[in-house]
Amino acid sequence: MPKLSILTHLAEEHGTPLFVVDHETLRRNYREFTRHLPRVHAYYAVKANPDPEIVRTLYKLGSSFDVASISEFRMVYENIKRLPAKERRDFIWDKIIYANPIKDKFALEELDAYKPLVTFDNREEIAKISRHAPHAGLGLRIRVPNTGSMVELSSKFGAAPGEAVDLIQVAADAGLVVEGLCFHVGSQCNNFENYVQALSISAAIMEETESRGFKMKLLDIGGGFPTRYDLSVKPFRELAEILNPELDRQFPKEIEIIAEPGRFLVATAATLVAEVIGKADRDGRRCYYINDGIYNTFSGILFDHCQYRVKSFKKGRKEISAVFGPTCDALDCVSQAEALPNLQIGDLVYTENIGAYSNASSTGFNGFPAAKVIHINL
Ligand SMILES: *Cc1c(COP(=O)(O)O)cnc(C)c1O
């Protein structure tokens, strides 16, 4: 996090609410990821925070990208097509994977020209892809355990491992090639056993498909890599120490391993500065109203099941207080119990580690605009 004096200075200059993205932290997170997982190529999951400056910084470090909609695809493509020609290829997979298993026909028709890599998990999708994006390569998304992840995804996506071989055959019959397998263990996965089981399931499927004459090139281990919001989250190094030997043991060198980290790269790279705009005592509890809330930067409280801490710049004896957002909705509660000193209207507060799944889903409900974004250490 930037120094407190820098945050107050920026808030004075730009006003609040202010969403401060520190690109030095972004670079540090990317380097930590690649240093600990040397065999894994990172495709940043753009949905975690689709800011084009974030895409550019990660691109310069060598990152590729995971997109989940055609507008994310266009945004990333616009930002990377300015490359020198020699760095471009005639297909886009080495830079972009379209990892939403469900795509409408318009998205597929637009993607087809790029010979994209797209994921799928069912027969209907195969028929749609072969019709609207026959030049696409395929990644089969399989269902894997999500136990203990903060956000589970298995109820929405993923073919049962037992269906995998049949689906690969159906794709082949439709003239498509399944290049590899993908999974997602659920977001903020602090149960590393999920990854171990997902790798074993993947290896078993690859073995079975090979015996049926299909050779795969790629394993996509998805996202889920946990951010250390607090010390109950185990260090990334410990996950890497489990993953690296498993990858080498179960997947021959020819299999390319990619991952789609979202939260891990951006969560710690942004800090929100907001301002106290109202104050009341209700039933003996002090209540603060700040100028950002769950309809904007704190949207992750609802959508991401993430709990954020609100901290004050001011020192003083703390009292358990409630913190509300600015809208007229009672749901707009940032925290029921925050230890805060006696704040006055106009005082600033801040929230760390709020870079992922936060302003990405700001709604602007009630006419309150999303926090202004500024970038430091670009
Ligand atoms: C959301 C998502 C990611 C990113 O997940 P994180 O938990 O933020 O790392 C990666 N891949 C897919 C397919 C996703 O849907």
Residues whose N, C-alpha, C, O or C-beta is under 5 A from the ligand:
A	BS01	LIG	A45 A48 A99 H184 G186 S187 Q188 G222 G223 G224 F225 E260 P261 G262 R263 F264
